[in-house]
Amino acid sequence: MPVKLFDKKVNLVGLIILVHLIFSYYYIPKFWSAAVGFVLILLLSYLAWENRFIFWTGFQLKPIEIFFSIFLAALFLKGALYLIKNIATQNEILFQPGNYKDLIHTFFYTLNEEIILGALLLKGIQHKWKKLAVWKISMGVALIFSIIHFVFFKWIFLNTGDLSVITILSLLATGILRNNIILKTGHIGYSWAIHFGWIFPMLGCSHLKLTGKNYLTDFERFNLYLGDYKIAIFVSLLAIISFFILNKKTATSS
């Protein structure tokens, strides 16, 4: 019976990842696809863990934490809009805000990523290797996170190329920051807020080159914005601060 139960959870986790890949990344080219994926992910998570699905998906938030997550999302969104517009202007890029469809897609796509690559992955590692130091989990997952971005942009995505060293460092620091927040709090509220606040201006909006009159690809956006040294320094400082917070008392798996 334990073996069958384990197999069931493994199969359901596989389905959750498949749903995320299909619905979150425009394989179904509809703005509501990520929202449908979100519902399916929660449903499959409930089938896998029943009442514990709230823990495993990172949704065990208190009302005050929900409030602060929304506040943090608005704060980071405003800050990211300012930074990205500034970098775009310096590089003769016309920043064009996305519409409500882009907003809805980004909202759920980032939420799905936080569930899969944040809560499920980190909590799964904690559950499997209970004696592994949380900072090692954070650093290891962040390193894999940045390497995957490099590999996908170099060989798999439609618009490919070599991400710059600064871009990779920014991704590494971002991954550490996100991981530390989830490992500390046990939920994805704050990490999602930061993720959404940055991604909507960078990927959910349009960036038009004034010289060639063509739009920046996702690869070009990553290198332009995350490859900016000011962004790299800022997110690295946040990552360092998050380690001091993490070392106080971390959320434990169960």
Secondary structure, DSSP 8 states (H G I E B T S, - for coil): -HHHHHHHHHHHHHHHHHHHHHHHTTSS--TTHHHHHHHHHHHHHHHHHGGGHHHHTT----HHHHHHHHHHHHHHHHHHHHHHHHHHHHTTEEEE---HHHHHHHHHHHHHHIIIIIIIHHHHHHHH-TTS-HHHHHHHHHHHHHHHHHHIIIIISSS-----HHHHHHHHHHHHHHHHHHHHHSSSHHHHHHHHHHHHHHHSSEEEETTT--B--HHHHIIIIITSHHHHHHHHHHHHHHHHHHTT------
